[in-house]
């Protein structure tokens, strides 16, 4: 079991919310940002179950807390913005980063 899975279980047991960040590298592209990462708010873990005993793979049911701004994945408030995407492309082209964030 990974450290992240253990932390999710601990958050569930202590009834603590979690902060959700989505990656452009996520397998489900429905909610993924076009590039990089995006903060998508606070969530409560309602339940979880082990879906593979051998690998200890868990599935968590999370519910977004009420009263937050909408997830900014479309429309005029979309993040990252076109300007942010262009800046990121420019930085990548200039190779100003030593770390490869796309790995």
N, C-alpha and C positions, 0 to 999 in steps of 0.2 A: 504494500500500500504506500502511496506517495505521501510526502509531508503535506502537500496541499489537500489531499483527501482527508487526512487526519485533522487538519485545521477546519475543514468544512464540517466534519462530524462534531468537533468541539464547539463550533459556533452554533450548530443545531442544538446540542445538549445544553448550552448556556443561554439559549434563546437570544443570541446576538445577531444583528444584521451583518451582511457582508456588502462590500463595495464591488461592483461589477465593472470590469474593463473588457472591452471587446477588441480582438485583434483582426487585422485584415487577413491573417493566415488561418483563421478559424475554418473548420470544415463546413459549417453551415453559413453560407454567404448571405442568407436572408437579412441578418442583422449586422453583418460585419461592415466596418468602415472600408472605404475604398483603398486606403493606405494607412499604415501605422496602427495606432491604438485610439480608442475613444472611451471616455468615462460614461457609463450608462446608468448610474444611480445606485441606490441602496435597495437590497433585496432581503427578504426573510426566507430561510430554508424551512419549508413546510414539512418535508419528509425526505427520506432517502431509502434506497434498497441496493443490495448487492446484486448485480446482474451477471457476474461471472465469478464463481467461487474460486476458480483456479488462479485467475489474475487479480482477484480482489477489486475488480472494476465496479464502481458505484455509480448510480444515477440519482441526482438530487432534483427535487421539485422545489423551485424557487419562485417567489411571488414578489413583484416589485412593490415597494411601499408607496402608499398613496401620497398625494400632495407634492409630487416632484414635477419638475418641468418635463415635457415629453422627451423621449429618446430622439436625439438629433441625427436621424439617419436619412432624412429626405426633406425636401422643401427649402425655404430660404434660410432656415437655421441649421442646415446640414453641416456636420463636421466630419472630417476636415473640410474646410472651405476650399474653393478653387485656388485662392491665393496661398493657402497653407500647402496644398498639393503641389503647386508650382514651386514654392520655396523648397519643399522637400526634394523635388526632382533636381532643382538647381544645386542644392547641397550635395546630393548623391553624385551628380555629374562632376562636381569639383573635388569629390573624394575628400571632404573635410573630416569625415568620421573614420576613425581607426577601427571601431567596432562595426561588425556587419549586423544590422538590426533585422535583416531579412532572413537570417539563418534559422 
